[in-house]
Amino acid sequence: MATINLKGLKPHKVSRDLSGYITYIYGPGGAGKTTFGSQMPDPLLLAFERGYNALPGVIAQDITSWAEMKQVLRQLDDPEVKENFKSVVIDTVDIASQLCEKYVCSQLDIENIGDGGWTKNGWAKVKKEWETTFRNIAMKGYAVVFISHSKERTVTNKDQTQYNAIGPSCSNVYNEIIKNMVDIEGYIDVDKGERKLVLRSDDGTIECKSRFSCIDKVIPFSYQSLVDALNKAIDEEANNTGNKFVTEEKEKVAAAATYDFDSLMAEFKEMATTLMNKSQDYQPKITAIIEKHLGKGKKIGDATIAQAEVIAVINGEIKDTLF
């Protein structure tokens, strides 16, 4: 577990390297979505559907089940794998979401994710499985590219007027999670053979997103064009900071905290012994901290492995208040 030190915090720097971000690209079939993913820095293509047959040299791993996806997730920690790949491309989220849902149904022993109602709470579990999996990839230091098909839908306003809008074709449950994660979301507009990437939509008829307010609304669709547009937007926004918070380095994503139960319990025992050797007056203070986090009447020995993070909080409070 990392030690929090607010005094050591530094201003965040914006990365110029596209591999420092999470990108979401969607569009019609044959628009070049998979080609775009293959142009990312050192990409690993996770092919939930085979869209790479015409791409020579691409390194792809077919994924036919969520169990295989979890195998990939574990192997992404391997130093040799990290040496070979800098980006992970999910092609497509439409199929990936179906496999994720099927996996959770299998866990719960149900046929459809809505079966069982509140008893099974299937939708909450599938959303957690989906979000945890892909946030973990980003936290491991990889750039992530999500690819989806596009679809047009009818939107009804409060006054009952309607308009047509274009967005990703994957289920809204998964789409909303991805949208909350990504830095850039763009729609590939194909018109008379010309492909453009829409990054901002003034009227809301095209779903898109960018964390960079100065980025162009529409650019030619290619990997290099997006990199150029990103850097142009960064340059414009950097004028407000004197270019102090821009870096050529890839953005480092914070690693998820981990908690070793046995080590934390040993740490507690050592601290409690030290304090009790000083004075028996520490006993009620230690007990109060334990009960505050584990519950009235609970002892440290009642904690389970699943409560390792809680033990870390107890240890931290003892350090900060009793030493």
Helices and strands as residue ranges (DSSP letters): G 6-8, E 14-15, G 18-20, E 22-27, H 33-38, E 43-47, E 60-62, H 66-75, H 79-84, E 87-91, H 93-108, H 117-120, H 122-139, E 143-156, E 162-168, H 172-181, E 184-191, E 194-198, E 209-210, E 218-220, H 223-238, E 246-247, H 261-278, H 282-294, G 300-302, G 305-307, H 308-322
